[in-house]
C-alpha cells in the first residue's frame, strides 16, 4: 500500500521528472548516470526508512519479514 501512496509516489515521480532528460542524451555519461542512480537509491531508502519508523518496524525486522515472505510465497508475497 505504501508504495502506491502519494507519500512515496510524489517524491519518486518528481525525482524522475527532474532527472529524466539526462537519460535522453545521445552521448552516454556513465558517471552522471551513476550519480543520479545513487541519489535515487538514497531517496527510495530514505522514504522506506521513514515509513518503517512511522509504523514502528526496524529495517532488520523488515528485511527478515521480506526474506520469510519471499521464501513462503515467492516474489509477489505480501510483507506489510
N, CA, C and O atoms as CSV, one atom per row, in Angstrom:
chain,resi,resn,atom,element,x,y,z
A,1,UNK,N,N,0.818,-1.193,0.000
A,1,UNK,CA,C,0.000,0.000,0.000
A,1,UNK,C,C,0.865,1.263,0.000
A,1,UNK,O,O,0.585,2.214,-0.730
A,2,UNK,N,N,1.920,1.266,0.824
A,2,UNK,CA,C,2.756,2.470,0.925
A,2,UNK,C,C,3.366,2.843,-0.424
A,2,UNK,O,O,3.432,4.022,-0.769
A,3,UNK,N,N,3.807,1.856,-1.177
A,3,UNK,CA,C,4.459,2.138,-2.460
A,3,UNK,C,C,3.504,2.739,-3.488
A,3,UNK,O,O,3.943,3.250,-4.519
A,4,UNK,N,N,2.208,2.682,-3.215
A,4,UNK,CA,C,1.206,3.287,-4.096
A,4,UNK,C,C,0.697,4.620,-3.541
A,4,UNK,O,O,-0.086,5.305,-4.198
A,5,UNK,N,N,1.132,4.985,-2.348
A,5,UNK,CA,C,0.628,6.195,-1.704
A,5,UNK,C,C,1.337,7.443,-2.228
A,5,UNK,O,O,2.461,7.360,-2.722
A,6,UNK,N,N,0.681,8.596,-2.119
A,6,UNK,CA,C,1.307,9.852,-2.539
A,6,UNK,C,C,2.587,10.169,-1.759
A,6,UNK,O,O,3.484,10.824,-2.290
A,7,UNK,N,N,2.679,9.717,-0.520
A,7,UNK,CA,C,3.880,9.966,0.277
A,7,UNK,C,C,5.112,9.333,-0.358
A,7,UNK,O,O,6.230,9.806,-0.154
A,8,UNK,N,N,4.911,8.265,-1.126
A,8,UNK,CA,C,6.015,7.604,-1.829
A,8,UNK,C,C,6.068,8.029,-3.300
A,8,UNK,O,O,7.133,8.375,-3.812
A,9,UNK,N,N,4.936,8.000,-3.962
A,9,UNK,CA,C,4.942,8.223,-5.409
A,9,UNK,C,C,5.300,9.658,-5.802
A,9,UNK,O,O,5.973,9.860,-6.812
A,10,UNK,N,N,4.869,10.655,-5.034
A,10,UNK,CA,C,5.165,12.043,-5.411
A,10,UNK,C,C,6.662,12.319,-5.415
A,10,UNK,O,O,7.173,12.829,-6.413
A,11,UNK,N,N,7.393,12.003,-4.337
A,11,UNK,CA,C,8.837,12.269,-4.381
A,11,UNK,C,C,9.553,11.464,-5.470
A,11,UNK,O,O,10.475,11.969,-6.110
A,12,UNK,N,N,9.136,10.238,-5.676
A,12,UNK,CA,C,9.780,9.400,-6.692
A,12,UNK,C,C,9.499,9.952,-8.094
A,12,UNK,O,O,10.415,10.067,-8.909
A,13,UNK,N,N,8.262,10.287,-8.371
A,13,UNK,CA,C,7.921,10.812,-9.699
A,13,UNK,C,C,8.558,12.187,-9.932
A,13,UNK,O,O,8.980,12.491,-11.048
A,14,UNK,N,N,8.630,13.015,-8.892
A,14,UNK,CA,C,9.303,14.310,-9.024
A,14,UNK,C,C,10.777,14.115,-9.349
A,14,UNK,O,O,11.329,14.827,-10.187
A,15,UNK,N,N,11.414,13.153,-8.690
A,15,UNK,CA,C,12.820,12.856,-8.961
A,15,UNK,C,C,12.993,12.414,-10.415
A,15,UNK,O,O,13.895,12.876,-11.112
A,16,UNK,N,N,12.128,11.524,-10.853
A,16,UNK,CA,C,12.201,11.035,-12.234
A,16,UNK,C,C,12.011,12.194,-13.214
A,16,UNK,O,O,12.768,12.326,-14.176
A,17,UNK,N,N,11.006,13.028,-12.972
A,17,UNK,CA,C,10.768,14.176,-13.846
A,17,UNK,C,C,11.972,15.117,-13.878
A,17,UNK,O,O,12.340,15.629,-14.936
A,18,UNK,N,N,12.578,15.341,-12.717
A,18,UNK,CA,C,13.710,16.264,-12.624
A,18,UNK,C,C,14.970,15.721,-13.306
A,18,UNK,O,O,15.836,16.498,-13.708
A,19,UNK,N,N,15.079,14.402,-13.438
A,19,UNK,CA,C,16.325,13.814,-13.926
A,19,UNK,C,C,16.221,13.049,-15.238
A,19,UNK,O,O,17.241,12.595,-15.756
A,20,UNK,N,N,15.044,12.896,-15.783
A,20,UNK,CA,C,14.879,12.052,-16.969
A,20,UNK,C,C,15.577,12.604,-18.203
A,20,UNK,O,O,15.998,11.826,-19.060
A,21,UNK,N,N,15.713,13.909,-18.322
A,21,UNK,CA,C,16.332,14.495,-19.514
A,21,UNK,C,C,17.775,14.037,-19.691
A,21,UNK,O,O,18.260,13.939,-20.818
A,22,UNK,N,N,18.446,13.761,-18.613
A,22,UNK,CA,C,19.838,13.305,-18.689
A,22,UNK,C,C,19.935,12.003,-19.475
A,22,UNK,O,O,20.910,11.777,-20.191
A,23,UNK,N,N,18.930,11.152,-19.342
A,23,UNK,CA,C,18.952,9.841,-19.987
A,23,UNK,C,C,18.493,9.886,-21.444
A,23,UNK,O,O,18.559,8.878,-22.147
A,24,UNK,N,N,18.033,11.040,-21.894
A,24,UNK,CA,C,17.630,11.202,-23.284
A,24,UNK,C,C,18.771,11.691,-24.171
A,24,UNK,O,O,18.613,11.810,-25.386
A,25,UNK,N,N,19.909,11.973,-23.565
A,25,UNK,CA,C,21.049,12.461,-24.328
A,25,UNK,C,C,21.590,11.359,-25.230
A,25,UNK,O,O,21.560,10.178,-24.885
A,26,UNK,N,N,22.082,11.773,-26.390
A,26,UNK,CA,C,22.663,10.792,-27.303
A,26,UNK,C,C,23.996,10.273,-26.785
A,26,UNK,O,O,24.326,9.103,-26.978
A,27,UNK,N,N,24.752,11.129,-26.137
A,27,UNK,CA,C,26.021,10.702,-25.565
A,27,UNK,C,C,25.767,10.084,-24.198
A,27,UNK,O,O,24.981,10.597,-23.401
A,28,UNK,N,N,26.433,8.998,-23.949
A,28,UNK,CA,C,26.265,8.314,-22.674
A,28,UNK,C,C,27.288,8.844,-21.678
A,28,UNK,O,O,28.484,8.902,-21.967
A,29,UNK,N,N,26.810,9.222,-20.521
A,29,UNK,CA,C,27.683,9.727,-19.457
A,29,UNK,C,C,27.508,8.840,-18.237
A,29,UNK,O,O,26.692,9.118,-17.358
A,30,UNK,N,N,28.286,7.769,-18.198
A,30,UNK,CA,C,28.132,6.790,-17.125
A,30,UNK,C,C,28.332,7.399,-15.750
A,30,UNK,O,O,27.654,7.015,-14.797
A,31,UNK,N,N,29.253,8.343,-15.637
A,31,UNK,CA,C,29.481,8.971,-14.332
A,31,UNK,C,C,28.223,9.721,-13.871
A,31,UNK,O,O,27.815,9.620,-12.714
A,32,UNK,N,N,27.630,10.461,-14.783
A,32,UNK,CA,C,26.415,11.207,-14.442
A,32,UNK,C,C,25.249,10.254,-14.162
A,32,UNK,O,O,24.461,10.491,-13.246
A,33,UNK,N,N,25.139,9.188,-14.942
A,33,UNK,CA,C,24.097,8.186,-14.705
A,33,UNK,C,C,24.256,7.574,-13.319
A,33,UNK,O,O,23.283,7.423,-12.581
A,34,UNK,N,N,25.483,7.225,-12.975
A,34,UNK,CA,C,25.743,6.614,-11.664
A,34,UNK,C,C,25.422,7.573,-10.527
A,34,UNK,O,O,24.871,7.158,-9.508
A,35,UNK,N,N,25.756,8.846,-10.687
A,35,UNK,CA,C,25.464,9.838,-9.650
A,35,UNK,C,C,23.959,9.986,-9.451
A,35,UNK,O,O,23.488,10.056,-8.315
A,36,UNK,N,N,23.209,10.033,-10.538
A,36,UNK,CA,C,21.750,10.151,-10.439
A,36,UNK,C,C,21.165,8.885,-9.824
A,36,UNK,O,O,20.268,8.956,-8.983
A,37,UNK,N,N,21.665,7.745,-10.236
A,37,UNK,CA,C,21.179,6.490,-9.662
A,37,UNK,C,C,21.433,6.454,-8.156
A,37,UNK,O,O,20.561,6.036,-7.395
A,38,UNK,N,N,22.601,6.882,-7.722
A,38,UNK,CA,C,22.913,6.894,-6.289
A,38,UNK,C,C,21.951,7.801,-5.529
A,38,UNK,O,O,21.497,7.450,-4.440
A,39,UNK,N,N,21.639,8.959,-6.092
A,39,UNK,CA,C,20.677,9.869,-5.453
A,39,UNK,C,C,19.293,9.231,-5.391
A,39,UNK,O,O,18.575,9.400,-4.405
A,40,UNK,N,N,18.914,8.495,-6.443
A,40,UNK,CA,C,17.617,7.818,-6.455
A,40,UNK,C,C,17.567,6.740,-5.373
A,40,UNK,O,O,16.573,6.622,-4.656
A,41,UNK,N,N,18.624,5.968,-5.259
A,41,UNK,CA,C,18.689,4.929,-4.224
A,41,UNK,C,C,18.564,5.564,-2.842
A,41,UNK,O,O,17.840,5.055,-1.987
A,42,UNK,N,N,19.265,6.669,-2.623
A,42,UNK,CA,C,19.180,7.357,-1.331
A,42,UNK,C,C,17.768,7.847,-1.059
A,42,UNK,O,O,17.286,7.744,0.070
A,43,UNK,N,N,17.098,8.379,-2.073
A,43,UNK,CA,C,15.719,8.837,-1.918
A,43,UNK,C,C,14.806,7.685,-1.529
A,43,UNK,O,O,14.046,7.790,-0.567
A,44,UNK,N,N,14.877,6.584,-2.273
A,44,UNK,CA,C,13.987,5.449,-2.024
A,44,UNK,C,C,14.253,4.847,-0.644
A,44,UNK,O,O,13.311,4.563,0.095
A,45,UNK,N,N,15.512,4.652,-0.292
A,45,UNK,CA,C,15.812,4.100,1.021
A,45,UNK,C,C,15.392,5.058,2.129
A,45,UNK,O,O,14.919,4.619,3.178
A,46,UNK,N,N,15.556,6.354,1.913
A,46,UNK,CA,C,15.115,7.339,2.907
A,46,UNK,C,C,13.608,7.298,3.109
A,46,UNK,O,O,13.130,7.353,4.242
A,47,UNK,N,N,12.859,7.203,2.019
A,47,UNK,CA,C,11.405,7.107,2.124
A,47,UNK,C,C,10.988,5.834,2.851
A,47,UNK,O,O,10.099,5.853,3.702
A,48,UNK,N,N,11.639,4.732,2.505
A,48,UNK,CA,C,11.316,3.456,3.141
A,48,UNK,C,C,11.657,3.489,4.628
A,48,UNK,O,O,10.870,3.031,5.456
A,49,UNK,N,N,12.817,4.024,4.966
A,49,UNK,CA,C,13.202,4.102,6.374
A,49,UNK,C,C,12.233,4.970,7.174
A,49,UNK,O,O,11.885,4.636,8.307
A,50,UNK,N,N,11.799,6.089,6.583
A,50,UNK,CA,C,10.841,6.968,7.267
A,50,UNK,C,C,9.517,6.242,7.494
A,50,UNK,O,O,8.915,6.362,8.561
A,51,UNK,N,N,9.067,5.493,6.493
A,51,UNK,CA,C,7.822,4.734,6.627
A,51,UNK,C,C,7.955,3.659,7.703
A,51,UNK,O,O,7.063,3.500,8.536
A,52,UNK,N,N,9.051,2.933,7.688
A,52,UNK,CA,C,9.251,1.888,8.694
A,52,UNK,C,C,9.272,2.477,10.099
A,52,UNK,O,O,8.695,1.910,11.026
A,53,UNK,N,N,9.938,3.615,10.251
A,53,UNK,CA,C,9.971,4.280,11.554
A,53,UNK,C,C,8.558,4.680,11.972
A,53,UNK,O,O,8.182,4.534,13.136
A,54,UNK,N,N,7.783,5.183,11.022
A,54,UNK,CA,C,6.406,5.615,11.293
A,54,UNK,C,C,5.544,4.462,11.800
A,54,UNK,O,O,4.703,4.655,12.677
A,55,UNK,N,N,5.749,3.266,11.253
A,55,UNK,CA,C,4.930,2.126,11.680
A,55,UNK,C,C,5.604,1.292,12.770
A,55,UNK,O,O,5.070,0.266,13.194
A,56,UNK,N,N,6.782,1.738,13.221
A,56,UNK,CA,C,7.446,1.084,14.340
A,56,UNK,C,C,8.135,-0.230,14.004
A,56,UNK,O,O,8.166,-1.148,14.823
A,57,UNK,N,N,8.686,-0.319,12.798
A,57,UNK,CA,C,9.376,-1.533,12.361
A,57,UNK,C,C,10.824,-1.173,12.029
A,57,UNK,O,O,11.074,-0.215,11.298
A,58,UNK,N,N,11.762,-1.928,12.558
A,58,UNK,CA,C,13.168,-1.671,12.247
A,58,UNK,C,C,13.505,-2.213,10.864
A,58,UNK,O,O,12.791,-3.062,10.329
A,59,UNK,N,N,14.588,-1.721,10.295
A,59,UNK,CA,C,14.998,-2.207,8.982
A,59,UNK,C,C,15.375,-3.685,9.036
A,59,UNK,O,O,15.185,-4.413,8.062
A,60,UNK,N,N,15.907,-4.126,10.172
A,60,UNK,CA,C,16.243,-5.543,10.332
A,60,UNK,C,C,14.983,-6.402,10.356
A,60,UNK,O,O,14.947,-7.471,9.746
A,61,UNK,N,N,13.946,-5.938,11.063
A,61,UNK,CA,C,12.677,-6.664,11.103
A,61,UNK,C,C,12.049,-6.722,9.715
A,61,UNK,O,O,11.501,-7.748,9.311
A,62,UNK,N,N,12.135,-5.604,8.991
A,62,UNK,CA,C,11.577,-5.561,7.643
A,62,UNK,C,C,12.313,-6.533,6.721
A,62,UNK,O,O,11.681,-7.270,5.964
A,63,UNK,N,N,13.637,-6.537,6.784
A,63,UNK,CA,C,14.424,-7.446,5.945
A,63,UNK,C,C,14.090,-8.900,6.266
A,63,UNK,O,O,13.965,-9.723,5.359
A,64,UNK,N,N,13.945,-9.217,7.547
A,64,UNK,CA,C,13.604,-10.588,7.942
A,64,UNK,C,C,12.211,-10.958,7.443
A,64,UNK,O,O,11.995,-12.076,6.975
A,65,UNK,N,N,11.265,-10.023,7.542
A,65,UNK,CA,C,9.905,-10.288,7.071
A,65,UNK,C,C,9.891,-10.486,5.551
A,65,UNK,O,O,9.174,-11.350,5.047
A,66,UNK,N,N,10.671,-9.697,4.828
A,66,UNK,CA,C,10.768,-9.861,3.370
A,66,UNK,C,C,11.332,-11.224,3.017
A,66,UNK,O,O,10.814,-11.911,2.136
A,67,UNK,N,N,12.389,-11.611,3.705
A,67,UNK,CA,C,13.019,-12.906,3.455
A,67,UNK,C,C,12.038,-14.045,3.707
A,67,UNK,O,O,11.927,-14.967,2.899
A,68,UNK,N,N,11.334,-13.979,4.819
A,68,UNK,CA,C,10.361,-15.012,5.164
A,68,UNK,C,C,9.235,-15.065,4.135
A,68,UNK,O,O,8.843,-16.147,3.697
A,69,UNK,N,N,8.713,-13.897,3.746
A,69,UNK,CA,C,7.601,-13.846,2.796
A,69,UNK,C,C,8.015,-14.372,1.427
A,69,UNK,O,O,7.256,-15.100,0.787
A,70,UNK,N,N,9.198,-14.015,0.980
A,70,UNK,CA,C,9.664,-14.482,-0.324
A,70,UNK,C,C,9.850,-15.998,-0.314
A,70,UNK,O,O,9.484,-16.681,-1.270
A,71,UNK,N,N,10.417,-16.515,0.768
A,71,UNK,CA,C,10.613,-17.963,0.861
A,71,UNK,C,C,9.279,-18.704,0.902
A,71,UNK,O,O,9.155,-19.806,0.369
A,72,UNK,N,N,8.294,-18.093,1.534
A,72,UNK,CA,C,6.999,-18.748,1.682
A,72,UNK,C,C,6.091,-18.552,0.467
A,72,UNK,O,O,5.336,-19.452,0.099
A,73,UNK,N,N,6.168,-17.367,-0.156
A,73,UNK,CA,C,5.187,-17.073,-1.187
A,73,UNK,C,C,5.721,-16.573,-2.496
A,73,UNK,O,O,4.935,-16.139,-3.338
A,74,UNK,N,N,7.001,-16.609,-2.711
A,74,UNK,CA,C,7.552,-16.156,-3.974
A,74,UNK,C,C,7.728,-14.654,-4.027
A,74,UNK,O,O,7.634,-13.968,-3.009
A,75,UNK,N,N,7.982,-14.154,-5.208
A,75,UNK,CA,C,8.312,-12.729,-5.361
A,75,UNK,C,C,7.114,-11.800,-5.295
A,75,UNK,O,O,7.298,-10.583,-5.303
A,76,UNK,N,N,5.911,-12.312,-5.232
A,76,UNK,CA,C,4.730,-11.468,-5.120
A,76,UNK,C,C,4.131,-11.546,-3.718
A,76,UNK,O,O,2.949,-11.258,-3.527
A,77,UNK,N,N,4.924,-11.927,-2.762
A,77,UNK,CA,C,4.469,-12.084,-1.388
A,77,UNK,C,C,4.163,-10.735,-0.755
A,77,UNK,O,O,4.820,-9.740,-1.060
A,78,UNK,N,N,3.186,-10.700,0.112
A,78,UNK,CA,C,2.811,-9.512,0.846
A,78,UNK,C,C,3.573,-9.493,2.158
A,78,UNK,O,O,3.570,-10.485,2.887
A,79,UNK,N,N,4.232,-8.371,2.474
A,79,UNK,CA,C,5.038,-8.286,3.690
A,79,UNK,C,C,4.354,-7.435,4.740
A,79,UNK,O,O,4.057,-7.929,5.828
A,80,UNK,N,N,4.094,-6.162,4.443
A,80,UNK,CA,C,3.454,-5.266,5.398
A,80,UNK,C,C,2.322,-4.548,4.709
A,80,UNK,O,O,1.636,-3.736,5.330
